[in-house]
Amino acid sequence: MICLDELGPERVKSFPGRRLVPRPGRATQELDYGRRGSGYVFGAFVPATGAALTQAYPHRTTAHLVDFLDRVAVWLDPAVARVYAILDNLHAHRALDVLLWALAHPRWEFIFQPKYAAYLNLLEPWWKVLRSLAFAGRRFETWPEVCQAVAAATAYWNAHRHPFRWGRRTRRRPARPPGIARLPVAA
């Protein structure tokens, strides 16, 4: 199973984060009026292993999606007999070129999630992780800088990846010390 989606449009701008320290009487985030470009980040995510692949494109078109699917097909293990791709119902995902690509690659099967159910795609919570790794507290001047930050964040994630599970993270409580329980404090 692999999750596919697009992040964007992402603007070339300043992103708030922990690195921008608030000072009394001053703004916590600089004003950013510039329009220096934008683009989309296409992503593929394997929740069972935590492996991720991202590629930035200037626009969200069917041609870019087909190019990204070619990259994902090369990136995936060729020993996998069946690839189930989870996609949303975006029109570009159901375009003729994409469906022809699926016919040319018989091991792929597209599964379109229902409308208004974006939370079913595990790539959506992973985008939050990518945003914090790549964008938080940084200012970008050009679109290639954004692409470089996304590539570096994806490389970092893949170096430290872990299986991704749906739901809240469970926190372990420290074990209770053995022995007699304390009596409640009477007020």
Backbone bond lengths (Angstrom), bond angles and torsions (degrees), N, CA, C in turn:
res aa  C-N    CA-C-N  psi(-1)  N-CA   C-N-CA  omega(-1)  CA-C   N-CA-C  phi
1 M - - - 1.449 - - 1.521 108.74 -
2 I 1.310 115.22 135.83 1.459 120.91 178.43 1.527 107.94 -137.13
3 C 1.317 116.48 139.87 1.462 122.45 -179.89 1.528 108.43 -103.42
4 L 1.327 116.68 131.65 1.462 122.30 -179.19 1.524 109.67 -125.03
5 D 1.329 116.32 140.64 1.469 120.33 177.31 1.522 108.92 -169.94
6 E 1.324 115.15 175.64 1.463 121.90 176.66 1.522 109.66 -118.93
7 L 1.310 115.73 144.51 1.457 122.94 174.91 1.517 106.58 -109.47
8 G 1.313 115.28 123.17 1.452 115.35 177.36 1.505 112.85 145.09
9 P 1.307 115.47 -179.88 1.464 125.25 8.55 1.531 111.69 -75.21
10 E 1.306 115.04 133.78 1.460 121.26 176.34 1.522 108.31 -95.98
11 R 1.300 116.14 129.97 1.466 122.21 -179.16 1.523 110.45 -93.28
12 V 1.301 115.54 152.21 1.457 121.73 172.81 1.520 105.67 -83.66
13 K 1.339 116.43 106.51 1.456 121.30 -173.29 1.518 109.59 -160.29
14 S 1.314 115.45 -170.69 1.462 121.43 173.60 1.522 108.35 -92.90
15 F 1.317 115.94 137.94 1.453 121.67 179.06 1.519 108.97 -112.85
16 P 1.328 118.68 130.96 1.460 119.79 177.67 1.521 110.28 -68.68
17 G 1.323 114.27 154.16 1.461 118.93 179.19 1.511 110.57 -173.45
18 R 1.310 115.57 -173.04 1.464 120.79 -177.78 1.519 112.47 -69.94
19 R 1.315 117.24 -24.72 1.465 120.09 -175.60 1.518 113.05 -70.91
20 L 1.320 116.91 -22.13 1.455 119.99 177.89 1.521 107.88 -88.61
21 V 1.321 116.45 104.53 1.462 121.93 -173.41 1.518 109.52 -85.88
22 P 1.349 117.91 125.92 1.467 119.52 177.51 1.527 110.93 -71.08
23 R 1.324 115.33 138.51 1.460 121.37 177.21 1.522 108.31 -119.68
24 P 1.332 117.53 143.36 1.467 119.24 -179.32 1.536 110.79 -60.29
25 G 1.310 115.46 131.02 1.456 120.62 177.10 1.515 114.33 82.55
26 R 1.314 118.35 0.48 1.463 121.24 179.80 1.524 109.82 -123.35
27 A 1.299 114.85 160.20 1.461 119.61 177.96 1.526 109.71 -70.23
28 T 1.330 115.78 144.74 1.463 119.64 179.74 1.525 111.62 -84.56
29 Q 1.323 117.53 -17.73 1.466 121.12 179.90 1.519 107.54 -138.45
30 E 1.317 115.74 133.68 1.453 119.58 179.89 1.523 109.70 -69.75
31 L 1.303 116.53 151.19 1.452 121.33 178.44 1.521 108.29 -75.67
32 D 1.302 116.08 137.67 1.449 121.25 -176.89 1.518 108.44 -129.88
33 Y 1.315 116.37 97.61 1.455 121.08 -177.72 1.520 113.04 -96.33
34 G 1.320 117.36 -11.60 1.458 120.29 -173.33 1.515 113.65 -70.55
35 R 1.307 115.79 143.00 1.460 121.80 172.08 1.517 106.17 -111.33
36 R 1.314 114.30 95.18 1.458 119.60 -172.32 1.512 112.77 -106.24
37 G 1.312 118.54 8.72 1.449 121.23 177.69 1.521 111.93 126.85
38 S 1.314 114.82 169.35 1.453 121.40 178.06 1.518 108.54 -158.19
39 G 1.311 115.16 171.77 1.459 120.46 179.19 1.513 110.25 -175.65
40 Y 1.306 115.43 -173.92 1.459 122.71 -178.23 1.520 109.51 -122.76
41 V 1.318 115.46 148.23 1.456 121.79 174.58 1.524 106.82 -113.59
42 F 1.320 116.34 117.13 1.452 121.85 176.66 1.520 107.74 -88.97
43 G 1.322 116.71 139.12 1.457 119.81 -176.83 1.513 112.95 -135.64
44 A 1.331 114.42 147.44 1.458 123.19 173.28 1.520 106.67 -128.23
45 F 1.323 116.40 136.58 1.457 121.04 -173.87 1.523 109.54 -141.33
46 V 1.326 116.31 130.03 1.464 122.38 177.03 1.528 106.82 -105.43
47 P 1.335 118.89 102.61 1.468 120.33 -175.55 1.529 114.34 -63.20
48 A 1.328 118.18 -30.26 1.461 120.61 -176.78 1.523 112.20 -66.10
49 T 1.334 117.29 -33.36 1.469 121.05 -179.74 1.520 112.74 -109.41
50 G 1.333 117.15 -22.17 1.452 121.04 -176.51 1.509 112.80 87.82
51 A 1.321 118.48 3.96 1.467 121.78 -179.22 1.527 109.93 -71.24
52 A 1.332 115.60 141.54 1.455 121.07 -178.23 1.524 110.55 -135.41
53 L 1.318 115.32 149.20 1.464 122.40 175.51 1.519 106.94 -135.36
54 T 1.316 117.01 130.69 1.463 121.10 176.91 1.519 109.40 -128.79
55 Q 1.318 114.92 152.33 1.454 121.81 176.37 1.529 107.29 -149.55
56 A 1.314 116.32 130.20 1.462 120.89 -179.37 1.526 110.07 -93.95
57 Y 1.328 115.10 140.66 1.460 122.52 177.97 1.522 108.59 -134.26
58 P 1.329 117.93 152.25 1.467 119.38 -179.87 1.529 113.81 -72.73
59 H 1.341 117.48 -23.53 1.464 121.22 -178.25 1.519 109.27 -141.00
60 R 1.322 116.13 162.46 1.462 121.48 175.32 1.523 107.71 -102.74
61 T 1.333 115.32 92.88 1.454 121.16 -178.96 1.525 109.59 -123.45
62 T 1.309 115.50 167.18 1.450 120.48 177.94 1.522 110.58 -65.75
63 A 1.326 117.38 -37.48 1.465 120.84 178.91 1.528 111.01 -62.47
64 H 1.330 117.31 -40.59 1.460 120.03 177.49 1.532 111.00 -67.72
65 L 1.328 117.46 -36.74 1.454 120.25 178.41 1.528 110.67 -65.22
66 V 1.318 117.64 -42.14 1.466 120.71 178.68 1.527 110.12 -65.08
67 D 1.330 117.62 -40.82 1.459 120.71 176.00 1.524 110.96 -61.30
68 F 1.327 116.71 -41.91 1.458 119.86 179.13 1.529 110.97 -66.82
69 L 1.326 118.07 -39.25 1.462 120.60 177.32 1.524 111.07 -62.22
70 D 1.341 117.42 -36.86 1.469 120.42 175.07 1.524 110.65 -62.14
71 R 1.334 117.21 -42.23 1.468 120.82 178.24 1.529 111.14 -64.36
72 V 1.325 116.85 -39.94 1.464 120.50 179.74 1.527 110.05 -67.24
73 A 1.325 117.88 -40.08 1.460 121.06 179.67 1.529 111.33 -62.04
74 V 1.320 117.18 -36.23 1.470 121.17 176.97 1.525 110.04 -73.55
75 W 1.327 117.32 -37.01 1.465 123.11 -176.77 1.526 112.68 -69.51
76 L 1.334 117.32 -35.60 1.462 121.00 -178.06 1.524 111.45 -71.02
77 D 1.318 114.85 154.16 1.453 121.66 178.21 1.528 109.92 -63.88
78 P 1.341 118.59 124.34 1.466 119.41 -179.03 1.530 113.68 -68.78
79 A 1.328 117.94 -14.46 1.461 120.80 179.53 1.534 112.22 -74.89
80 V 1.317 117.37 -15.42 1.473 120.95 179.43 1.530 107.99 -71.53
81 A 1.341 115.33 122.58 1.459 119.84 -175.37 1.528 112.43 -77.68
82 R 1.322 117.92 -33.80 1.459 121.14 -176.42 1.522 109.29 -134.86
83 V 1.320 116.04 131.15 1.459 121.86 179.27 1.528 107.50 -115.98
84 Y 1.337 115.55 118.71 1.467 120.99 176.14 1.520 107.67 -100.46
85 A 1.314 116.47 114.06 1.461 122.18 -177.83 1.522 109.36 -101.20
86 I 1.343 116.31 120.15 1.461 122.23 178.50 1.526 107.59 -89.64
87 L 1.329 116.43 122.34 1.466 122.67 -178.74 1.515 109.44 -132.33
88 D 1.351 115.79 157.90 1.460 118.86 172.47 1.528 108.84 -88.53
89 N 1.312 116.39 179.43 1.461 121.38 -174.18 1.520 114.09 -89.41
90 L 1.302 117.78 30.49 1.462 121.01 177.00 1.530 109.39 -62.79
91 H 1.315 116.56 141.77 1.461 120.42 -177.64 1.533 111.52 -59.27
92 A 1.317 117.79 -36.29 1.473 120.66 179.97 1.523 111.32 -64.01
93 H 1.328 118.46 -26.93 1.463 121.15 179.07 1.521 111.92 -75.27
94 R 1.332 116.64 -19.92 1.461 121.27 -179.31 1.523 111.40 -110.34
95 A 1.325 117.80 15.75 1.460 122.13 -178.60 1.529 110.42 -70.90
96 L 1.311 115.62 161.40 1.460 121.19 -176.09 1.528 111.96 -60.48
97 D 1.325 118.10 -42.43 1.471 120.67 -179.39 1.526 111.85 -62.38
98 V 1.326 117.18 -38.12 1.466 121.03 179.46 1.523 110.25 -70.03
99 L 1.316 117.77 -41.20 1.462 120.53 178.62 1.526 111.07 -67.39
100 L 1.332 117.67 -35.79 1.470 120.50 174.57 1.523 110.64 -66.18
101 W 1.327 116.73 -36.84 1.468 120.06 176.41 1.530 109.53 -62.68
102 A 1.331 117.17 -41.70 1.462 120.87 179.22 1.527 111.16 -64.05
103 L 1.327 117.89 -36.22 1.460 120.50 176.82 1.529 111.22 -67.03
104 A 1.316 117.43 -34.36 1.465 121.60 179.65 1.524 112.29 -75.27
105 H 1.326 117.82 -15.88 1.461 123.03 179.87 1.530 108.02 -121.20
106 P 1.330 117.84 87.87 1.469 120.48 -171.61 1.526 114.95 -68.82
107 R 1.325 119.16 -18.24 1.471 118.39 179.49 1.525 112.35 -78.53
108 W 1.326 117.97 -9.90 1.466 122.85 -179.72 1.522 110.42 -91.11
109 E 1.327 115.44 139.57 1.460 121.87 171.56 1.523 107.90 -134.19
110 F 1.321 116.95 125.19 1.458 122.01 -179.98 1.517 109.52 -88.46
111 I 1.323 115.84 132.80 1.454 122.39 175.06 1.524 106.73 -119.03
112 F 1.322 116.57 113.91 1.457 121.67 -178.37 1.515 109.20 -91.46
113 Q 1.325 116.39 124.89 1.461 120.19 -179.48 1.528 109.71 -74.96
114 P 1.324 117.04 155.51 1.469 119.74 -179.34 1.530 111.61 -65.11
115 K 1.319 115.31 160.18 1.462 120.07 176.46 1.518 109.44 -62.65
116 Y 1.312 116.10 147.13 1.459 124.27 177.76 1.534 112.14 61.20
117 A 1.327 116.78 29.55 1.465 120.17 179.11 1.526 109.96 -131.71
118 A 1.314 116.37 48.03 1.464 120.11 -178.58 1.521 111.98 -63.70
119 Y 1.312 117.67 -25.03 1.462 120.98 -178.42 1.524 111.99 -67.48
120 L 1.331 119.02 -13.58 1.460 121.38 178.25 1.522 112.49 -75.41
121 N 1.310 117.37 -17.55 1.455 121.56 178.13 1.526 108.21 -92.02
122 L 1.329 117.55 116.36 1.465 120.79 -176.25 1.518 113.37 -70.73
123 L 1.314 117.09 -5.29 1.462 119.05 174.61 1.523 111.12 -72.48
124 E 1.322 117.39 -27.46 1.469 120.86 -178.94 1.529 112.58 -60.27
125 P 1.362 120.88 -48.95 1.464 117.76 176.44 1.528 112.54 -69.24
126 W 1.326 117.29 -25.15 1.463 119.24 178.17 1.529 110.97 -70.40
127 W 1.341 117.57 -29.41 1.473 119.59 175.98 1.525 110.47 -58.83
128 K 1.327 116.83 -35.68 1.465 120.71 178.66 1.526 110.37 -62.80
129 V 1.327 116.72 -40.61 1.464 121.07 176.88 1.525 110.19 -64.31
130 L 1.325 116.59 -44.65 1.473 120.25 179.74 1.523 111.48 -62.74
131 R 1.334 116.91 -42.02 1.470 119.69 178.54 1.525 111.28 -60.58
132 S 1.333 117.17 -41.55 1.463 119.07 -179.38 1.525 111.23 -69.14
133 L 1.336 117.71 -34.50 1.469 120.34 179.40 1.529 112.38 -75.27
134 A 1.317 117.08 -38.96 1.460 120.15 -171.96 1.529 114.08 -95.62
135 F 1.326 118.54 -36.10 1.457 120.32 -167.88 1.528 115.31 -109.69
136 A 1.313 118.44 -30.44 1.464 121.27 -168.73 1.528 112.11 -57.70
137 G 1.324 115.15 123.65 1.456 122.25 175.18 1.514 115.04 74.47
138 R 1.319 117.70 20.96 1.460 120.76 -177.50 1.520 110.98 -121.20
139 R 1.317 115.07 155.04 1.460 122.24 175.73 1.520 107.98 -119.77
140 F 1.325 115.91 129.05 1.456 121.43 -178.50 1.523 109.48 -112.21
141 E 1.317 115.79 142.05 1.464 121.50 179.16 1.525 112.40 -103.23
142 T 1.341 117.32 -29.62 1.464 121.00 -177.02 1.527 109.89 -136.76
143 W 1.340 115.97 161.36 1.452 120.80 178.37 1.535 111.89 -65.39
144 P 1.346 121.24 -37.95 1.471 119.11 175.78 1.529 113.79 -59.99
145 E 1.322 118.59 -29.80 1.470 120.27 175.08 1.529 110.92 -65.30
146 V 1.313 116.95 -39.94 1.464 121.14 177.45 1.530 109.45 -64.43
147 C 1.329 116.50 -43.51 1.471 120.66 179.33 1.520 110.79 -61.45
148 Q 1.325 116.90 -40.96 1.463 121.27 179.33 1.534 110.65 -66.00
149 A 1.316 117.64 -40.33 1.470 120.87 178.68 1.523 111.30 -65.06
150 V 1.328 117.28 -40.00 1.463 121.11 178.60 1.523 110.09 -65.88
151 A 1.329 117.51 -42.58 1.468 120.84 179.23 1.526 111.04 -63.73
152 A 1.327 117.16 -41.76 1.466 120.36 178.96 1.522 111.21 -66.53
153 A 1.332 117.65 -40.37 1.464 120.83 179.12 1.524 111.10 -66.33
154 T 1.328 117.27 -38.72 1.462 120.50 178.20 1.530 110.57 -66.73
155 A 1.317 117.11 -40.58 1.470 120.60 177.37 1.531 110.64 -63.13
156 Y 1.324 116.09 -41.14 1.462 119.81 177.65 1.528 110.67 -63.01
157 W 1.334 116.33 -44.95 1.462 119.82 179.33 1.530 110.80 -60.56
158 N 1.338 117.56 -45.31 1.459 120.47 -178.36 1.524 112.02 -65.67
159 A 1.328 117.40 -29.33 1.462 120.38 176.95 1.525 111.57 -71.82
160 H 1.333 117.20 -26.59 1.470 122.22 -177.72 1.526 111.88 -121.14
161 R 1.300 117.57 26.69 1.469 120.94 -172.52 1.519 112.31 -69.51
162 H 1.316 114.31 160.66 1.454 123.04 176.71 1.525 107.39 -153.15
163 P 1.325 117.96 158.33 1.473 119.02 177.86 1.522 110.80 -57.79
164 F 1.305 115.43 141.63 1.456 122.32 -176.03 1.512 108.12 -102.96
165 R 1.311 116.70 126.48 1.457 120.84 -179.49 1.525 109.67 -114.50
166 W 1.325 114.01 147.08 1.444 120.15 -178.36 1.515 109.11 -82.12
167 G 1.316 117.25 136.75 1.456 121.73 176.93 1.515 111.65 113.74
168 R 1.310 113.99 -175.16 1.464 119.25 -178.64 1.515 110.54 -75.96
169 R 1.308 114.23 150.88 1.450 120.25 177.53 1.528 108.19 -74.79
170 T 1.308 116.68 132.18 1.454 120.30 178.45 1.513 109.53 -88.39
171 R 1.299 115.73 132.35 1.463 121.04 178.76 1.520 108.30 -103.30
172 R 1.287 113.71 132.74 1.463 118.41 -179.46 1.511 109.74 -81.41
173 R 1.319 115.36 135.21 1.462 120.73 175.37 1.520 108.25 -88.35
174 P 1.317 116.56 146.23 1.466 117.42 176.19 1.526 110.01 -65.58
175 A 1.309 114.68 146.18 1.459 119.56 -178.60 1.527 110.33 -66.23
176 R 1.318 116.08 141.65 1.454 121.07 178.26 1.523 108.68 -70.63
177 P 1.324 117.53 136.61 1.468 118.31 179.83 1.529 110.07 -65.22
178 P 1.322 116.44 142.99 1.462 118.81 -179.57 1.526 111.07 -70.19
179 G 1.284 116.35 157.53 1.462 120.79 178.12 1.507 111.61 125.56
180 I 1.294 115.32 -163.74 1.454 121.89 -177.35 1.524 108.92 -80.22
181 A 1.302 115.30 138.14 1.452 119.79 179.45 1.517 109.99 -71.43
182 R 1.333 115.40 149.18 1.464 119.21 177.75 1.524 110.03 -75.43
183 L 1.297 114.87 147.93 1.458 120.44 176.31 1.508 109.68 -77.00
184 P 1.320 117.26 146.28 1.466 118.94 179.14 1.526 111.31 -64.13
185 V 1.315 114.80 146.71 1.475 120.70 179.81 1.517 107.66 -80.86
186 A 1.342 116.04 123.42 1.459 120.99 178.13 1.521 108.91 -87.71
187 A 1.298 115.76 131.97 1.454 119.82 -179.33 1.501 112.46 -87.69
